[in-house]
Structures are given as structure tokens and as C-alpha cells.
């Protein structure tokens, strides 16, 4: 957005309010009497002319030429055009308290001081902030009611897309934060999804749209969806959100010291080598997805806080640790105590997940002239790498760390849907407790049968769960009379199953015995155990998948039992870990995906709550029909989307709106992350202000983000910033944007390094190809080589790490050889030494040709694979 000084003609604009412009929009052209919608109003001080646009006689342009009045505003879009400058300009303070972009933050309450109970229209989080400013004034109640055409057994896709479309935090991100959808990863599914959301929620929406582009993209990512056979809606949801995360993810800057990270990883490998042998939540699917992804571990340590213990203290420390483990379950799940989980367990959290690198190619454009927001404020000091040279001997200056800090990524998908479960397994022999943190994107809940329900509802089972700290609280209020009534009903109408029953069954303790025994690290053998789990972090939107399908070896069946679910007031407090920081535990229903039919043949539909008019609708491919709440509650639910509910956040939005309308003069204007502002408008717990989303570690704008910085930030007056900062914290405060010179120099250094490595490899490889009979040939993993190639060609941001040939080597009788059919390449000894001097790693695999001379003067060539350990 341009500044006031960009157009000198803005000084001639008189004071005008939006109400005046709205009143004029209902009128006609003063010359030809034609009506809207394409009317233009003159903004010259003292001029009240309204004329038609180019679609008619263009009297507004004629008026400007005759009177030399340069500025005119479109009465439909409120966008301002300057005839003298020949471009669109922006009025910072002429059309109300803030620019059009800023006034769309929230709807203005009629009585801001009284903080009235929000009405269905006040609940709107999409209406007043969609693509065009007239969203506040046109009839928005029918937006989002667009069907999706079935293009060949794609009802599963249509139902899933409609359910996601009616999740306001996700939809508003794609509608308002479009500039953040930056990806060059194929098939650019995020772009297709963004376009689809714009079509569904546009004011001039058609009755239905055809999701061809998104369907083609998902088939490219996952061949399972190719063809026209029926697919599972839940599988599609996971695949779609995985791909959206991969395309939109950005690396999170970790503040953990490298030495501390290394120490934690070493202890994890030492103390928890066998903890991965059980899986406590097989239905969880997190958004930190990548090859080699590991669970988050909570590692037992000494009370003194040392992770690496001296030999003389090890026995004493282990004794202390075991005594702590015996009481871990009681402390972990006991809600009556106020002690922190970290104090109870004396643990540390280690992140070991690995995600794919961002594929955004860095560049070094001269952006200071291209963007008026950014200045070229130079950094005071420079911290960059040493100079790069092509000398083979001096390349060793680029040796990376042997232990690299694991990268962590986030995206709008992880912000909205990710939660965390803490799972614990206790050995019943030695009382050792293994604890794991697992990120989940959805919860796959079992549907308990009659026997399972009787066990869950039995008083003895409830007491055992309460003692173990699992989920007995969910049934605490239930008496024996209610239990008897439900039991009698089950004889006539089958078992009465509620969503709370499914949650209780999921979080109930599980006995590990028989074929499912637990491999205890302390006992060094299989033991009987007990498994528990609780929710540590609640997601903003909770996706619940009911396991209705059972797939056997020869056939599949479907559980048709009705599962009752609440439209609002779903409380997860009974299943929350004591150490959880989630303040809001109640949820309200957003959408339900239903499956009609059998396991082999069926049809998907979706019931969704329209956030604009607070009404329920059934989406059946192209058909959209309004339904009652009772119809929704009687649906055969398969996937449910719940959203955190908070009346307090509604009041917070009203207070900020009131501050915006005060038009309090301020000397400073502050920039705030547009993505965080979207959270403020749609999240129940938006968290601290996160301006680091558009800043680098040095406090400037990264060069690669400078070209679209307008899409990343929103400017607020000082009184609004002060309130948000005092209420939510975070930051940092930003009132000046500039391109970071530190990052610019680092990018240039990185480009030099990439160019040097690439040129050196090409030169060495060319010499290798010209060699007729090389005495030795080195093998290298093509998986690592492709990562290195992506780095030197600018497709990947991060270094590939040490050379890893372990997957192409096989050991036999203490001798390593090249694995048959391994994904490997052949390089020269000079090339190997060059790459190894930079990245290290191994093992070294050399294919040598030894020529043995015989008496007959004939030579016999013998190929021998030699493995030398890396020093």
C-alpha cells in the first residue's frame, strides 16, 4: 500500500465518510441518470458529483477532464483512482478511521462499552473481512453456499472440501492472507485450494463450481486417487492437508543452544533406544511430516539437571530416576496438585522430527526502490561466512557441524489442526515409565460395542480410571439409575453410544499383554504393561474420525451404530493432561462428514454451519439445502470438525474495534503480522503476537519476502498496538521496515558457495568421464546426491548434511560391500575427496581395479569393493 506522499493530489480531498459514500451508491449518474453498480464519486473538496463509469458513458472521466478534479472513488469497491497520476491511490485517513484494509479487521459493535452478547451476525469472522470492502453492506448471508460438481465418484472429495471450507480459521487465511500462499512446489495444490475458496465465498458465486484443478493436483501427489473409484474421505483429508502443509510450511527459528541440542539427542539415543517399539496413538497424523520423522521424547534426567553423568555418579542417579518413575503416573495425571509436569518428571523435551526443506529459491533483488515500505538501513555489524575460493585445499573451511540442529516447520495447517498427546507406558514388573509426545492432526476414535460400554460405564472401571488418572472424570456424574436406563434401551434400539463414550474408550488405559507385551528397557525383555494417554495441547480445530470401517483380509464391514454428538459444549477437560497450558477446553461443532451405504458402496455428504448466518446446510455435491439442528444431530457421522469456543475473545475483538473507531491521533504507526491478525479474528487462543513471521533473526525483512511485504503486514495505530501488545504479548514492535543487509550478504555468500561447488564438481566429473580406465571408482548415495544437487542449484535452502552411504552398503562377515541394486552413483576419487572435505560422512565405498599379470602375458581384471572407515 502506498503512503500519503505517493500522490500529491490527495491534499485536495475533503473530509468524507463511508456513510456518505454508501448513500451516494444508491443514487444515479447526474448526467445520464444510470444506476449502479459502477458509479464513481468525485473526491474534490466541495464537489458532490457522481458519474457513471466505462461500462456506460464514462461521465466520471469527462467530469475530471472538464473540472480538473483528479481523484474519484468507486462507490462499489471504495477504491480510489487519480487521473493525474494515472494509478490507484490509497487514502490513509479520508474514508473513516483507517484504510479499507484496516477497517475490515472487525465489525463495529453498536454499543462497544456495554459489550453485548454477540449475535449471529457479530459471530461472523469472514463476512466483514473478505476480498472486497462492500462485504459489510451487501447481503452476505448466502456466501459459502456453493455446491461442488461430482466429476466421477468424487463425493468423498466434495464433502471433505465443504467441511474444510466452513472452518473459518483456515478459510479466512486463504481469502485474506493470499500473499502468504507462496510456493513453487508442484502441483501447487495450495494455489488451487485458494482459488476454489475464492470461488465458493465470492459474492457473485455460481450455484456450483467444478474442482477440476484441485482434483488433478491431488491425483498427482497420491496415485491412490487416480481413476474414478470411490475413495475414503478421511484419507483424502489427510493427503490434502499433508500437501498443503508441505507447500506452505516455513522453518521456525529454534533458540536452543547447539550444545544442549546435541546433549539431549545423545541421551535420547542412550536412554530411549527401545521406546519406539510401541505406538500409543496409531491414529495420530501430525503435520511435521517427512521421511525419517521421529516422535518427540521426554527423557528422564537427574534432579541436578545434568544430562551427561560421570561414571562414579551413574548408579546413584539411576536409582533416583527409577524412584521417580514409580510415581510418574500419579503425578502426570493428577489434577489436584499444582506442580508442573517438568518438576514431576524431571524431564527435558527433545525435538527429533525432520521435515522437507522449503523450496523457495533465495534471490538478491534490489528491492529498496521497488517497495516504498522498505528502506536500506544498513546493519551496524556484519556476521557472515568467510570468503569462498575454488582451491580444493581451502574448501575445508566449510565443514559443517557433525550434529545439526533439527529443523522445525509450521504452517497454517499446523497452526489450526495440530495438537499434542502425551502417552505413557508403565512396566508392571519394574514400574519403569516411558513417555512420548505425539503430534496429531486428527483423532481416530473407536466406536465401543455393548461390552465395551458396560465396562466404560461400570463403577469399578471408573474408579480404576480415576486412580490411574485416565478418563474416569468423564463418567463421574453418572449414577446407577442412568446406567440401568441405558442398558434397557440397548435391548430395544441397540447400544446408545455418545461421542464422549468414544473419547473415553480412546483415552482409557490399555493393558499390554500376550501378543502385545511391552519391551521394557530396564528389564531387557517383554513384559506386561499398561498404556495411558492424555491431551497436552488442544488444537484450535479438533478433527475427530470415527472408525466405522473394519477391513479384514477378504472383506470389509461397516459399523452403522448411531453416535450422538453435541452441537456445542463438547468438553475435553476430562482428557486433558495436568500440565496442559490450554485454557479453553470446550468446542462447538462446525461440520460433519457423513457416509451413507455399506463398506463397499456408499455416498458422502456434509452438514456444515455457515459462519455468516449461523444456519446449518447439507452439501450433497451440487445441491445445497438448509436443514434443522435435529437433522444434523441424527446424522450418521463419520468425520466431525469442532472449533474452540470463547466468549471472551468476542469481547476482545469488540474492544479492539472500539479503539479503531476512536481515531486517536498517534505519532507512530505499528506493523503487525497479517497472519497473526487472522488468528486474532478467528482463533479462541491466538497466542502471542508473532511478528517474526515477516522478520529475520536480525530484525529486518528477509530479501526474499521484501517483494511481497504488503501481503504480510497490516499497519495499526499506536493505541491499538499498545492494547494488543499488553493483552497478548509477543512482538517485536515494528514501526519501520527495511531490507536486512545481513541476510543480503549471507545470500550473496551462499550463492558464491553454491556456484563454487557446482563448478568444481562439473570440472572434476568432466575429467572423470574422460579417463579411460580409472584405477578406483567411488560410490555415493544418490539420495544424498540429489539433496546436494538441489542445494547447489538453489532449489533447497539448507545444506544436505553429511554424506550418508549407509543405505547403499551391506555388511557380510565384518566386510562391507555395495548393496546389489542400490540407488548409487559413481564418482572419481578427486570428486569424493572434494565432497567429503566439505560435508564429511561416509562410509567410503571404493571400487578398485587390480590388474594381475600372468606368465602368458595376459591380464585378468578383478573388481574388488573396498570399504575404509571414515576418520
Secondary structure in CASP SS format (residue, H / E / C, confidence):
PFRMAT SS
TARGET T0000
AUTHOR 0000-0000-0000
METHOD secondary structure of the structure
MODEL  1
X C 1.00
X C 1.00
X C 1.00
X H 1.00
X H 1.00
X H 1.00
X C 1.00
X H 1.00
X H 1.00
X H 1.00
X H 1.00
X H 1.00
X E 1.00
X C 1.00
X C 1.00
X C 1.00
X C 1.00
X H 1.00
X H 1.00
X H 1.00
X H 1.00
X H 1.00
X H 1.00
X H 1.00
X H 1.00
X C 1.00
X C 1.00
X C 1.00
X C 1.00
X C 1.00
X C 1.00
X C 1.00
X C 1.00
X C 1.00
X C 1.00
X C 1.00
X C 1.00
X C 1.00
X E 1.00
X E 1.00
X E 1.00
X E 1.00
X C 1.00
X E 1.00
X C 1.00
X C 1.00
X C 1.00
X C 1.00
X C 1.00
X E 1.00
X E 1.00
X E 1.00
X C 1.00
X C 1.00
X C 1.00
X C 1.00
X C 1.00
X C 1.00
X H 1.00
X H 1.00
X H 1.00
X H 1.00
X H 1.00
X H 1.00
X H 1.00
X H 1.00
X H 1.00
X C 1.00
X C 1.00
X C 1.00
X E 1.00
X E 1.00
X E 1.00
X E 1.00
X C 1.00
X C 1.00
X C 1.00
X C 1.00
X C 1.00
X E 1.00
X E 1.00
X E 1.00
X C 1.00
X C 1.00
X C 1.00
X C 1.00
X E 1.00
X E 1.00
X E 1.00
X C 1.00
X C 1.00
X C 1.00
X C 1.00
X C 1.00
X C 1.00
X C 1.00
X C 1.00
X C 1.00
X C 1.00
X H 1.00
X H 1.00
X H 1.00
X H 1.00
X C 1.00
X C 1.00
X C 1.00
X C 1.00
X C 1.00
X C 1.00
X C 1.00
X C 1.00
X C 1.00
X C 1.00
X C 1.00
X C 1.00
X C 1.00
X C 1.00
X C 1.00
X C 1.00
X C 1.00
X C 1.00
X C 1.00
X C 1.00
X C 1.00
X C 1.00
X C 1.00
X H 1.00
X H 1.00
X H 1.00
X C 1.00
X C 1.00
X C 1.00
X H 1.00
X H 1.00
X H 1.00
X H 1.00
X C 1.00
X C 1.00
X C 1.00
X C 1.00
X C 1.00
X C 1.00
X C 1.00
X C 1.00
X C 1.00
X C 1.00
X E 1.00
X E 1.00
X C 1.00
X C 1.00
X C 1.00
X C 1.00
X C 1.00
X C 1.00
X H 1.00
X H 1.00
X H 1.00
X H 1.00
X H 1.00
X H 1.00
X H 1.00
X H 1.00
X H 1.00
X H 1.00
X H 1.00
X C 1.00
X C 1.00
X H 1.00
X H 1.00
X H 1.00
X H 1.00
X H 1.00
X H 1.00
X H 1.00
X H 1.00
X H 1.00
X C 1.00
X H 1.00
X H 1.00
X H 1.00
X C 1.00
X C 1.00
X C 1.00
X C 1.00
X C 1.00
X C 1.00
X C 1.00
X C 1.00
X H 1.00
X H 1.00
X H 1.00
X H 1.00
X H 1.00
X H 1.00
X H 1.00
X H 1.00
X H 1.00
X H 1.00
X H 1.00
X H 1.00
X C 1.00
X C 1.00
X C 1.00
X C 1.00
X C 1.00
X C 1.00
X C 1.00
X E 1.00
X E 1.00
X C 1.00
X C 1.00
X H 1.00
X H 1.00
X H 1.00
X H 1.00
X H 1.00
X H 1.00
X H 1.00
X H 1.00
X H 1.00
X H 1.00
X C 1.00
X H 1.00
X H 1.00
X H 1.00
X C 1.00
X C 1.00
X C 1.00
X C 1.00
X C 1.00
X C 1.00
X C 1.00
X H 1.00
X H 1.00
X H 1.00
X H 1.00
X H 1.00
X H 1.00
X H 1.00
X H 1.00
X H 1.00
X H 1.00
X H 1.00
X H 1.00
X H 1.00
X H 1.00
X H 1.00
X H 1.00
X C 1.00
X E 1.00
X E 1.00
X E 1.00
X C 1.00
X C 1.00
X C 1.00
X C 1.00
X C 1.00
X H 1.00
X H 1.00
X H 1.00
X H 1.00
X H 1.00
X H 1.00
X H 1.00
X H 1.00
X H 1.00
X H 1.00
X H 1.00
X H 1.00
X H 1.00
X H 1.00
X C 1.00
X C 1.00
X C 1.00
X H 1.00
X H 1.00
X H 1.00
X C 1.00
X C 1.00
X C 1.00
X C 1.00
X C 1.00
X C 1.00
X C 1.00
X C 1.00
X C 1.00
X C 1.00
X C 1.00
X C 1.00
X C 1.00
X C 1.00
X C 1.00
X C 1.00
X C 1.00
X C 1.00
X E 1.00
X E 1.00
X E 1.00
X E 1.00
X E 1.00
X C 1.00
X C 1.00
X C 1.00
X C 1.00
X C 1.00
X C 1.00
X C 1.00
X C 1.00
X C 1.00
X C 1.00
X H 1.00
X H 1.00
X H 1.00
X H 1.00
X H 1.00
X H 1.00
X H 1.00
X H 1.00
X H 1.00
X H 1.00
X H 1.00
X H 1.00
X H 1.00
X H 1.00
X H 1.00
X H 1.00
X C 1.00
X H 1.00
X H 1.00
X H 1.00
X H 1.00
X H 1.00
X H 1.00
X C 1.00
X C 1.00
X C 1.00
X C 1.00
X C 1.00
X C 1.00
X C 1.00
X H 1.00
X H 1.00
X H 1.00
X H 1.00
X H 1.00
X C 1.00
X E 1.00
X E 1.00
X E 1.00
X E 1.00
X C 1.00
X C 1.00
X C 1.00
X C 1.00
X C 1.00
X C 1.00
X C 1.00
X C 1.00
X C 1.00
X C 1.00
X C 1.00
X C 1.00
X C 1.00
X C 1.00
X C 1.00
X C 1.00
X C 1.00
X C 1.00
X C 1.00
X C 1.00
X C 1.00
X C 1.00
X C 1.00
X E 1.00
X E 1.00
X C 1.00
X C 1.00
X C 1.00
X C 1.00
X C 1.00
X C 1.00
X C 1.00
X C 1.00
X C 1.00
X C 1.00
X C 1.00
X C 1.00
X C 1.00
X C 1.00
X C 1.00
X C 1.00
X C 1.00
X H 1.00
X H 1.00
X H 1.00
X H 1.00
X H 1.00
X H 1.00
X C 1.00
X C 1.00
X C 1.00
X C 1.00
X C 1.00
X C 1.00
X C 1.00
X C 1.00
X C 1.00
X E 1.00
X E 1.00
X E 1.00
X C 1.00
X H 1.00
X H 1.00
X H 1.00
X H 1.00
X H 1.00
X H 1.00
X C 1.00
X E 1.00
X E 1.00
X E 1.00
X E 1.00
X E 1.00
X E 1.00
X E 1.00
X E 1.00
X E 1.00
X C 1.00
X C 1.00
X C 1.00
X C 1.00
X C 1.00
X E 1.00
X E 1.00
X E 1.00
X E 1.00
X E 1.00
X E 1.00
X E 1.00
X E 1.00
X C 1.00
X C 1.00
X E 1.00
X E 1.00
X E 1.00
X C 1.00
X C 1.00
X C 1.00
X C 1.00
X H 1.00
X H 1.00
X H 1.00
X H 1.00
X H 1.00
X H 1.00
X H 1.00
X H 1.00
X C 1.00
X H 1.00
X H 1.00
X H 1.00
X H 1.00
X H 1.00
X H 1.00
X H 1.00
X H 1.00
X H 1.00
X H 1.00
X C 1.00
X C 1.00
X C 1.00
X H 1.00
X H 1.00
X H 1.00
X H 1.00
X C 1.00
X C 1.00
X C 1.00
X C 1.00
X H 1.00
X H 1.00
X H 1.00
X H 1.00
X H 1.00
X H 1.00
X H 1.00
X H 1.00
X H 1.00
X H 1.00
X H 1.00
X H 1.00
X H 1.00
X H 1.00
X C 1.00
X C 1.00
X C 1.00
X E 1.00
X E 1.00
X H 1.00
X H 1.00
X H 1.00
X H 1.00
X H 1.00
X H 1.00
X H 1.00
X H 1.00
X H 1.00
X C 1.00
X C 1.00
X E 1.00
X E 1.00
X E 1.00
X C 1.00
X H 1.00
X H 1.00
X H 1.00
X C 1.00
X E 1.00
X E 1.00
X E 1.00
X C 1.00
X C 1.00
X C 1.00
X C 1.00
X E 1.00
X E 1.00
X E 1.00
X C 1.00
X E 1.00
X E 1.00
X E 1.00
X E 1.00
X E 1.00
X E 1.00
X E 1.00
X E 1.00
X E 1.00
X C 1.00
X C 1.00
X C 1.00
X E 1.00
X E 1.00
X E 1.00
X E 1.00
X E 1.00
X E 1.00
X C 1.00
X C 1.00
X E 1.00
X E 1.00
X E 1.00
X C 1.00
X C 1.00
X C 1.00
X C 1.00
X E 1.00
X E 1.00
X E 1.00
X C 1.00
X C 1.00
X C 1.00
X C 1.00
X E 1.00
X E 1.00
X C 1.00
X C 1.00
X C 1.00
X E 1.00
X E 1.00
X E 1.00
X E 1.00
X C 1.00
X H 1.00
X H 1.00
X H 1.00
X E 1.00
X C 1.00
X C 1.00
X C 1.00
X C 1.00
X C 1.00
X C 1.00
X C 1.00
X C 1.00
X C 1.00
X E 1.00
X E 1.00
X E 1.00
X E 1.00
X E 1.00
X E 1.00
X E 1.00
X E 1.00
X E 1.00
X E 1.00
X E 1.00
X E 1.00
X C 1.00
X C 1.00
X C 1.00
X C 1.00
X E 1.00
X E 1.00
X E 1.00
X E 1.00
X E 1.00
X E 1.00
X E 1.00
X E 1.00
X E 1.00
X C 1.00
X C 1.00
X C 1.00
X C 1.00
X E 1.00
X E 1.00
X E 1.00
X E 1.00
X E 1.00
X E 1.00
X C 1.00
X C 1.00
X E 1.00
X E 1.00
X E 1.00
X E 1.00
X E 1.00
X C 1.00
X H 1.00
X H 1.00
X H 1.00
X H 1.00
X H 1.00
X C 1.00
X C 1.00
X C 1.00
X E 1.00
X E 1.00
X E 1.00
X E 1.00
X E 1.00
X E 1.00
X E 1.00
X E 1.00
X C 1.00
X C 1.00
X H 1.00
X H 1.00
X H 1.00
X H 1.00
X H 1.00
X H 1.00
X H 1.00
X H 1.00
X H 1.00
X H 1.00
X H 1.00
X H 1.00
X H 1.00
X H 1.00
X H 1.00
X C 1.00
X C 1.00
X C 1.00
X C 1.00
X C 1.00
X C 1.00
X C 1.00
X E 1.00
X E 1.00
X E 1.00
X E 1.00
X E 1.00
X H 1.00
X H 1.00
X H 1.00
X H 1.00
X H 1.00
X H 1.00
X H 1.00
X H 1.00
X H 1.00
X C 1.00
X C 1.00
X C 1.00
X C 1.00
X C 1.00
X C 1.00
X E 1.00
X E 1.00
X H 1.00
X H 1.00
X H 1.00
X C 1.00
X C 1.00
X C 1.00
X C 1.00
X C 1.00
X C 1.00
X C 1.00
X E 1.00
X C 1.00
X H 1.00
X H 1.00
X H 1.00
X H 1.00
X C 1.00
X C 1.00
X H 1.00
X H 1.00
X H 1.00
X C 1.00
X E 1.00
X E 1.00
X E 1.00
X E 1.00
X E 1.00
X H 1.00
X H 1.00
X H 1.00
X H 1.00
X H 1.00
X H 1.00
X H 1.00
X H 1.00
X H 1.00
X H 1.00
X H 1.00
X C 1.00
X E 1.00
X E 1.00
X C 1.00
X C 1.00
X E 1.00
X C 1.00
X C 1.00
X E 1.00
X E 1.00
X E 1.00
X C 1.00
X H 1.00
X H 1.00
X H 1.00
X H 1.00
X H 1.00
X H 1.00
X H 1.00
X H 1.00
X H 1.00
X H 1.00
X H 1.00
X H 1.00
X H 1.00
X H 1.00
X H 1.00
X H 1.00
X H 1.00
X H 1.00
X H 1.00
X H 1.00
X H 1.00
X H 1.00
X H 1.00
X H 1.00
X H 1.00
X H 1.00
X H 1.00
X H 1.00
X H 1.00
X H 1.00
X C 1.00
X C 1.00
X C 1.00
X C 1.00
X C 1.00
X E 1.00
X E 1.00
X E 1.00
X E 1.00
X E 1.00
X E 1.00
X H 1.00
X H 1.00
X H 1.00
X H 1.00
X H 1.00
X H 1.00
X H 1.00
X H 1.00
X H 1.00
X H 1.00
X H 1.00
X C 1.00
X C 1.00
X C 1.00
X C 1.00
X C 1.00
X C 1.00
X C 1.00
X C 1.00
X C 1.00
X C 1.00
X E 1.00
X E 1.00
X C 1.00
X H 1.00
X H 1.00
X H 1.00
X E 1.00
X E 1.00
X E 1.00
X E 1.00
X C 1.00
X C 1.00
X E 1.00
X E 1.00
X E 1.00
X E 1.00
X C 1.00
X C 1.00
X C 1.00
X C 1.00
X C 1.00
X E 1.00
X E 1.00
X E 1.00
X E 1.00
X C 1.00
X H 1.00
X H 1.00
X H 1.00
X H 1.00
X H 1.00
X H 1.00
X H 1.00
X H 1.00
X H 1.00
X H 1.00
X H 1.00
X C 1.00
X E 1.00
X E 1.00
X C 1.00
X E 1.00
X E 1.00
X E 1.00
X E 1.00
X E 1.00
X E 1.00
X E 1.00
X E 1.00
X E 1.00
X E 1.00
X C 1.00
X C 1.00
X C 1.00
X C 1.00
X C 1.00
X E 1.00
X E 1.00
X E 1.00
X E 1.00
X E 1.00
X E 1.00
X E 1.00
X E 1.00
X E 1.00
X E 1.00
X C 1.00
X C 1.00
X C 1.00
END
